Amino acid sequence: MKLAAILITLLLSALPPLLAAEDTSTPPLPANQPNESIATDVLVRVVAHGAMVLGDEVGGARITITDVATGRLLATGLQRGEPGDQTQIMRTPRIMEEPRYSSLPSASFSTTLFIDRPTLVDIAVQGPLEYPWAMQRASKTVLLIPGQAMKNDGIVLHLYGFIVQIEAPAPGTPLVAKEDVTLKASVRTLSGSLVRPYGDWDSRKVKIYGEVLIGQHVVERLQMFYTGEKSRFEAPFFVPLPTEAPDGITLRVVAADEAGDHFGAGEAKYPVLPEQVRPSKR
């Protein structure tokens, strides 16, 4: 018993020095002088929510950085580069601090701002630039500290939606009344990733349908099916008579993922010819 008491006393007497040896200091003060403008690196990355980075394949994204207090434009430019590694982004487990988009090369926008005080900025992004009808916009307010660089993934902004592109019949092609025509369209994420059954972006979870419109009125809704080719879907329909559609028809394809909050649509207009009239072949 006496030996145990002596050991406990020795352990307790050793605790204060151990605690005192712990480093509880914060990082050193900034090197710049007060009121001195200092270079501050800012990295912005625009991604399709739940998908890849908006890279060159879809035209990238436009980024604008504005001083909230003064409204002054601080920087603007384009995000360029690769969409990133699909395995790293979509399938690799990681802890909170680990980068998702920058562990391997992926598109980004970087700039250097010279600021002399903590500055609240508005970062606005818009993309994908190659597909104006699918373009989305997002913004985020961020406080920048002089000399404190944004690294790794940077400031990440997410865009929601799909790129829906009608591929057949070619937009503007005259259609002959009462003919059986196949509507074909592709559906991709805003980063250009393929939407297909059993893929990382599973079309079985997305409502994909077509519509035939005369004016603003939907006259037929079409269930579209995967063709087995990349991200293409199709459905047949009959062309209405010219008397029913004197100004032609509009074809619309809609993709709606309610679980992921992604929605997209593509449209194209077509003149309608009488049955006996066939467009000349070249």
C-alpha positions in Angstrom: 0.0 0.0 0.0 2.8 2.4 0.9 4.5 1.6 -2.4 1.3 2.4 -4.4 0.9 5.7 -2.5 4.5 6.7 -3.3 3.9 5.9 -7.0 0.7 8.0 -7.2 2.5 10.9 -5.5 5.3 10.7 -8.0 2.9 10.7 -11.0 0.9 13.7 -9.7 4.1 15.7 -9.0 5.1 15.1 -12.6 1.9 16.4 -14.2 2.5 20.2 -13.9 5.8 20.1 -15.8 4.2 17.9 -18.5 1.3 20.3 -19.0 3.6 23.3 -19.0 5.6 21.7 -21.8 2.6 21.6 -24.2 2.8 24.2 -27.0 -0.4 26.3 -26.8 0.8 29.2 -28.8 -0.9 30.3 -32.0 0.9 30.8 -35.3 3.1 34.0 -35.5 1.7 37.4 -36.5 1.5 38.4 -40.2 4.8 39.6 -41.6 3.4 42.7 -43.3 3.2 46.1 -41.6 -0.3 47.4 -40.6 -2.1 49.2 -43.5 0.4 47.7 -46.0 -1.2 46.0 -49.1 0.0 42.4 -49.4 -0.3 39.8 -52.1 -3.2 37.4 -51.3 -3.6 34.4 -53.5 -7.2 33.3 -54.2 -8.2 30.1 -55.9 -11.8 29.4 -57.1 -13.1 26.1 -58.4 -16.5 25.7 -60.0 -18.0 22.2 -60.0 -21.2 20.5 -61.0 -22.9 19.5 -57.8 -22.4 15.8 -57.1 -20.2 15.5 -60.2 -16.9 16.8 -61.7 -15.2 20.2 -62.3 -16.4 22.4 -65.2 -13.4 22.1 -67.5 -12.6 22.9 -71.1 -14.9 20.2 -72.5 -18.0 22.3 -71.5 -16.3 25.7 -72.0 -15.3 26.2 -68.4 -16.8 28.9 -66.2 -16.6 32.6 -65.7 -15.6 34.0 -62.3 -16.0 37.5 -61.0 -14.7 38.8 -57.6 -16.1 42.0 -56.3 -15.4 44.1 -53.1 -18.7 44.0 -51.2 -18.1 47.3 -49.4 -17.2 49.4 -52.4 -18.6 47.4 -55.3 -15.2 47.6 -57.0 -14.3 44.8 -59.4 -11.2 43.0 -58.1 -10.7 40.2 -60.6 -12.5 38.4 -63.4 -11.5 35.5 -65.6 -12.2 32.0 -66.9 -11.8 28.6 -65.3 -9.8 26.4 -67.6 -8.4 22.9 -67.3 -9.5 19.2 -66.9 -12.7 18.0 -65.3 -10.6 16.1 -62.7 -10.2 12.4 -61.9 -13.5 10.6 -61.6 -12.2 8.0 -59.2 -10.7 10.5 -56.9 -13.8 12.8 -56.9 -16.6 10.3 -56.9 -15.4 7.0 -55.4 -12.5 7.7 -53.0 -13.3 8.0 -49.2 -11.7 10.9 -47.5 -11.7 12.8 -44.2 -12.9 16.4 -44.0 -9.5 18.1 -44.4 -8.5 16.1 -47.5 -8.9 17.8 -50.9 -11.5 16.3 -53.2 -10.8 18.2 -56.5 -7.1 19.1 -56.3 -5.4 15.8 -55.3 -5.0 15.4 -59.1 -5.1 18.1 -61.8 -8.5 19.8 -62.4 -9.7 23.1 -63.7 -9.6 26.2 -61.5 -9.3 30.0 -61.6 -6.5 31.7 -59.6 -5.7 35.3 -59.1 -3.6 37.5 -56.7 -5.3 40.4 -54.9 -3.5 43.1 -53.0 -5.4 44.0 -49.9 -4.4 45.8 -46.7 -7.3 44.7 -44.4 -9.8 41.9 -44.0 -12.0 42.3 -47.1 -15.4 40.8 -47.7 -15.8 39.8 -51.3 -18.6 38.4 -53.5 -17.5 35.6 -55.8 -19.9 35.0 -58.6 -19.6 32.1 -61.1 -21.4 31.2 -64.3 -21.2 28.1 -66.5 -20.9 26.0 -68.5 -20.0 28.6 -71.1 -20.2 26.2 -74.1 -23.9 25.6 -73.5 -25.8 28.9 -73.0 -29.2 27.2 -72.6 -27.9 25.1 -69.7 -25.9 27.9 -68.0 -26.3 28.4 -64.3 -25.1 31.0 -61.8 -24.0 30.9 -58.2 -22.3 33.3 -55.8 -20.7 33.1 -52.4 -19.5 35.8 -49.9 -16.1 35.2 -48.4 -13.8 37.1 -46.1 -10.3 37.4 -47.3 -7.4 38.1 -44.9 -4.2 39.8 -46.3 -1.5 37.3 -47.1 -3.7 34.3 -46.2 -3.7 32.2 -49.4 -6.6 30.0 -50.6 -5.0 26.6 -51.3 -5.9 23.0 -52.3 -9.5 22.9 -53.5 -9.8 26.6 -52.9 -13.2 28.3 -52.7 -15.6 25.8 -54.2 -18.9 26.8 -55.8 -21.5 24.3 -56.9 -23.8 24.6 -59.9 -27.0 22.5 -60.3 -28.5 21.2 -63.5 -28.1 19.1 -66.6 -26.9 19.8 -70.2 -29.8 18.5 -72.3 -29.1 18.6 -76.1 -31.5 17.6 -78.9 -29.5 15.8 -81.5 -32.2 14.5 -83.9 -34.0 15.7 -85.8 -31.4 18.4 -86.3 -32.9 21.8 -85.1 -34.6 23.7 -87.9 -35.0 20.6 -90.2 -38.4 20.6 -91.9 -40.6 17.7 -90.8 -43.2 16.0 -93.0 -46.7 15.8 -91.6 -47.8 12.4 -90.2 -44.3 10.9 -90.5 -43.0 8.7 -87.6 -39.9 10.6 -86.4 -37.5 9.6 -83.6 -36.6 12.3 -81.1 -33.0 11.8 -79.8 -31.3 13.8 -77.1 -28.2 13.5 -74.8 -28.3 14.2 -71.1 -25.1 15.1 -69.2 -24.1 16.8 -66.0 -22.9 20.4 -66.2 -19.4 19.1 -66.1 -20.1 17.0 -69.2 -20.2 13.6 -67.4 -22.5 11.0 -68.9 -25.9 10.2 -67.5 -26.7 6.5 -68.1 -28.1 3.5 -66.3 -26.0 2.1 -63.5 -23.3 4.8 -63.9 -22.0 7.3 -61.3 -24.9 9.5 -62.6 -27.6 6.9 -62.9 -30.4 7.7 -65.4 -32.7 5.3 -63.6 -33.1 8.0 -60.9 -33.8 10.8 -63.4 -37.1 11.5 -65.1 -36.2 12.0 -68.8 -39.1 12.8 -71.1 -39.9 14.7 -74.4 -42.7 17.1 -75.3 -44.2 18.1 -78.6 -45.5 21.7 -78.5 -47.6 23.7 -80.8 -47.1 27.3 -79.8 -46.9 27.2 -76.0 -49.3 24.2 -75.7 -48.0 20.7 -75.0 -49.8 18.3 -77.3 -47.9 15.1 -76.5 -45.6 13.9 -73.8 -43.0 11.2 -74.7 -41.3 8.6 -72.5 -37.7 8.5 -73.5 -35.5 5.4 -73.3 -31.7 4.9 -73.1 -30.3 3.9 -76.5 -27.3 2.1 -75.1 -24.9 4.7 -76.6 -23.2 7.0 -74.2 -25.8 9.4 -72.7 -28.4 9.3 -75.5 -32.1 8.8 -75.1 -34.9 8.6 -77.7 -38.7 8.4 -78.3 -40.8 8.2 -81.4 -43.6 10.6 -82.3 -45.9 11.5 -85.2 -45.6 14.9 -86.8 -48.9 16.9 -86.7 -50.5 18.3 -89.8 -49.6 21.8 -91.1 -53.2 22.9 -90.4 -52.7 22.0 -86.8 -49.2 23.6 -86.6 -49.1 26.4 -89.1 -46.0 27.9 -87.4 -44.3 24.5 -86.9 -43.7 22.6 -83.7 -41.2 22.8 -80.8 -39.6 19.7 -79.4 -38.5 19.9 -75.7 -36.6 17.3 -73.7 -36.7 17.6 -69.9 -34.4 15.9 -67.3 -35.4 16.1 -63.6 -33.5 14.6 -60.7 -35.6 15.5 -57.7 -33.3 13.7 -55.2 -30.2 15.6 -56.4 -32.0 18.9 -57.2 -30.8 18.8 -60.8 -33.0 20.0 -63.6 -32.4 20.7 -67.3 -34.2 21.2 -70.6 -33.4 21.6 -74.3 -35.6 22.9 -77.0 -35.6 23.1 -80.8 -38.1 24.4 -83.4 -39.2 22.8 -86.7 -41.3 23.8 -89.6 -44.0 21.3 -90.7 -44.5 20.4 -94.4 -47.6 18.8 -96.0 -47.6 15.1 -96.6 -47.0 15.3 -100.3 -44.1 17.7 -100.0 -40.7 16.2 -99.2 -37.5 18.3 -98.5 -35.1 18.0 -101.4 -32.1 15.8 -100.9 -28.7 17.2 -101.5 
